[in-house]
């Protein structure tokens, strides 16, 4: 990976595909910029982890929307974003982060993403989830504050 690497959180993909919401347009714009290569050219290298697919399927399955879950996952997969794995090092880091942040009430799925990021030396995450601000080892970028035209963060 060349340049700055950004983990793209699941909520970016969900908001982009979801119902009308203040995050819908900025997240959809971000996904389109990833798809057409503009994000990588102007901002950095996007990555996700395999947990993103589980999260998408889980969320839609809860409301009986299996076909939407599959459609969203196929669309995410088609983006060609590098998908990082979760193995022994990531589980070890997850346990360390869980112990460190147990009182912070950070969601386990967020700790998993942070563990994957840290074991892959990734410090930046684009997410609407402010809980990532509590994880000192990572830097959160809110999708509403990204200037995707020239790569500068507002």
N, C-alpha and C positions, 0 to 999 in steps of 0.2 A: 504494500500500500504506500502510495506516494502522497505527500501532503497531509493536511489535518484530517483525522478520521472522526466521524460523527456517528454515534449510535442513534438510530432512528427508533424511538419508542413506539410500542404498539398503539398507543392512543393517537398518534399522528395518522396512522393508517385507518383507524376506526373513525376518527372525526372526518377524514377526507371522504369516506364512503357513507357516512351517517346522515342523519337528519339535520335540518337547519340548526345551526349553532354558531356562536361567535368564532369558534375555532375551525369550522368547516372550510371556509375559503382559504385561510392561510395554510392549513394542512393539505388541502387538495392542491394548492399551488406548489407546495413543497414536493408532493408526490409526482406531479407533472414535471417538475424540474429534475427530479431524480430520473424519471423515465426518459426524458429527452437529452440527458447528459449535461444539462446546464448546471445542475448542482455540483457535480464533480469538477466541472471546468472552472466555476466561479467561487465555490465555497469549500468543498472538501470531498472526502471519500465516504459514502454512506455504507453502514453495515447494520445488520440485525443479528439476532440469535435465534436458534430453533424454538426457543420458548415463545417467541412472538406468534408462531402458528398455533401453538396450544392455547394461548390466550385468546386469539381471535375465535377459534372454534368453541372454546369454553363459553365465551360471552354470548355468542349467537345461539349456541345450543341451549343455554339457560332459558331462552325465550322461544325455543322451538324453530329457530331459523337456520336449519342445517344447510339448506341450499345457498343461503347468503354467506354462511361461514365458508363453505367450499369455494364460492365465487371470489370472495375477498382474498382467501389464501392463494388461490390460483393467480389472481392479479398481482399480489405481492411477490409471489415466486417469479412471475413473468418480468418483474422489474430488473431481475438479474443482480440484485443487491447481494453482496457477500453475506452468507449465513454462517455465523460462528457457532461452534458446537459447545455443548455443555458436557464436560467430562470430570475426571477426578480433580484437576486443579481448580476448576470453577466451583465444584461442590465444597472443596476445602475453603476457598475464599468466601463462599456463601456462609459457611458456618462461622468464620471469623467476623464477617459483617453482621450477621445475626446477633452474635454475642455483643459486639460493639454497640449496635443500634437497637437493642431489644426494648429499651424504654422510649424510643422515638416513634414507635407505632408505624414504621415504614412497612408497606405491604411486602410479603414474601416475594412476589413476582418482581418487584422493583429491586429487591436485594439480589435476586438471581441475575437480572440484567446488569447491575453494578458489578457483581462478581465476574461476569463474563467480560465486561469492559476492562476491569482492572487486570485480569489475567492476560489480556491481550494488549495491555498498555494503551488503552483508550480512555481519555479523560473527559471527552465532550459528549453530551447527550442532547438531542432535540426532543423535547417533550412538553406537554401541557401540565404535567404532574409536578406540582411544587414540592412534593415529598423529596424529590431528588436534591433539592436545596439543602436538605438535612444531611446528605451524604457528603462529607467533607472532601472525599477523594475524587469527586467528579464535579464537572461544571455543567450546569443546565442552561440551555438556550430555549426560550419560549418561542414557539413558532410564529406568534403574532409580532415578535420583535426582530425577526430576521429580514434583512433586505436581500432577496434572492437575485436581484438584478446584477449586482456587482460583488456580492459576497460579503459585504460589510454587515456587521451586527449593529442593530440600533440600540 
